[in-house]
Amino acid sequence: MKLLAGIIGIAACMQQAMSLTPPPGADALAKCSNVVVRKEIRSLSADEWNAYRDAVTSMYNDRWIDWFGFLHERVASIVHSNAVFLVFHRQLTRDYEKLLQRYNPSVAVPYWNEVLNYQNPPSSPVLSDNYFGGNGDEANDGCVTTGIAKDWTLVFPQTHCLRRKYGEGMSMKSWYSPEFVTSILQSSGTYADFRSGLENTVHGLPHLSLGGDMNTMHSPMDPVFWLHHANVDRLYAQWQAADPEKRTYEYNGYDIQNKAVSLDDYLTSTTTHVYEVMRLGYGDMCYTYDTLQSGGASSNSLSRRQKCIPRPTKATQTIKSLPKTVLAKYYPSFAKAGVSSVFESDLPDIDPRKPMASDTNATVPATPWKPSEKMRGRMPKPATLTDEYIEMMYGNKSEVRAWEQLAAEMVDELNAANYLSPYLYDKD
């Protein structure tokens, strides 16, 4: 039976990589000769981390950090809370990455899978003193005094330090979980649905919770912004890869003027068509993600067979043990018979307490990774966005509250099923 399951799994992976026909214009985009791999930041080696840190510091010294803050604020009303959000920020993050590569061609923007620490976000090693720093100094106007940007002086919109104010003066509450992210990946049938679900939940809450500059429209001035948006883009890429023939060039919904969008539209403040950013590994999108399980530059193409390396199954199997009614509602791919796409799950077997791989002096947890039984049936609900944040993002309040209600209901049903999230542990 195991052999049969393995054969079925390989066949399913091959089916995901079947050929597709690009739309007019996109068919002329050349395949990238060199594709960098964006990795989860906690997996970077010491050399990779040092290279990234040094390139970011060089960009700061040359005032590019201020430029990206200015640009993002200038177009903010056009690129948020509508169909443009994902494709614009994909291009923006790629532009940032290309500038980093001017200082060091080997550098790729890492992503931060922040939902792994959803129970206690400030505990993430990403926000530790030796990396991106933590909360700002309340006695010093919220200035960040540790990490990569501790000495930064920014000049837009006026001269100031980099600021963070966790919860804007309140304690930082729980974020969205890997379980919720997986539900969005499986339940979103269209680009418009997926964009709305991702932007109004997983995207918004870290911006609001970290506060300070992250809770403004010049948020790219906080170096955490790029880790966060690389993760948003990674999830978008995984959603595309789950059904590449249908989703690679799927683009629907409306722009800020309530006009139906098109692949032929130009991205805001660019001469780039939307279709030019839809397919990783082609044109200017010369990058991929470690979770896409591609075989590198030679196979980073949806028109060729990709290497399908099974994702870790421990956390996924825990989800699959939920009642069928819960699976059908929140995890339809898991509820179906047969093998689901490896890209429709974002439930890695990673200890949320795991230190940065680049931190050779870090203390590794003494006990093997095991969720706390005390947390069984006690999964925390994610915090909600404030009315002020929604208004700043030009959002639809009823749309946001509907997603928040769905997330709360999912937590209630998982707790009622006595579910134990693999990412919960004793804080004491």
URCORWO-V951346 format. One line per field, one symbol per residue. ss: DSSP state (@ for helix, = for strand, . for the rest). psi: psi as a letter, one per 40 degrees, with the letter a starting at -180 (. if undefined). burial: I if it has 9 or more other ideal C-beta (glycine too) atoms within 8 Angstrom, else O. Layout:
ss->???
psi->???
burial->???
This chain:
ss->.@@@@@@@@@@@@@@@.........@@@..=....===.=@@@..@@@@@@@@@@@@@@@@..@@@@@@@@@@@@@@@@....@@@@@@@@@@@@@@@@@@@@.......=..@@@@...@@@.@@@.........=@@@..=.........==.....==.=..@@@@........@@@@@@@@@@...@@@@@@@@@@@@@@@@@@@@.@@@@...@@@..@@@@@@@@@@@@@@@@@@@.@@@@......=.....=.....=......=@@@@....=....===@@@.....................@@@@@@@...@@@@@@@.@@@@......@@@............................@@@...........@@@@@@....@@@@@@@@@@@@@@@@@@@@............
psi->ddddddddddddddddfiiihiihddeehihhehhihhihdeehiddddddddddddddddeedddddddddddededeifaddddddddddddddddddeddheehihiihgeedfddgdeehedeideceibiihdeffehheiadfdehhieheihiihihghefeiihiiaiidddddddddeheidddddddddecdddddddddabddfiefdeehedddddddddddddddddddgdddedehhiaiadefhhiideihihfifhideeedhieibeggiaideefifadeegheeihihghhiieddddddeeiidddddddgddddiiahiheeehfgighheehihdegeeihhhdiihhihddehefhiiiiiiiddddddefihddddddddddddddddddddefihheehihd.
burial->OOOOIOOIIIOIIIOIIIOIOIIOIIOOIOOIOOIIIIIIIIOIOIOIIIIIIIIIIIIIOOOIIIOIIIIIIOIIOIIIIIIIIIIIIIIIIIOIIIIIIOIIOOIIIIIIIIIIIIIOIIOIIIIIOOIIIIIIIOOIOIIIOIIIIIOIOIOIOOOOIIIIIIIOOOOIIIIIIIIIIIIIIIIIOOIIIIIIIIIIIIIIIIIIIIIIIIIIOIIIIIIIIIIIIIIIIIIIIIIIIIIIOOIIIIIIIIIIOOOOIOIOIOIIOOOIIIIIIIIIIIIOIOIIIIIIIIOOIOIIIIOOOIOIOOIIOOIIOIIIOIOOOIIOOIIIIIOOOOOIIIIIIIIIIOOIOIIIIIIOOOOOOOOOOOIOOOIOIOIIOIIOIOOOIIOOIIIOOOIIIOIIOOIIOIIOIIIOIOIIIIIIIOOO
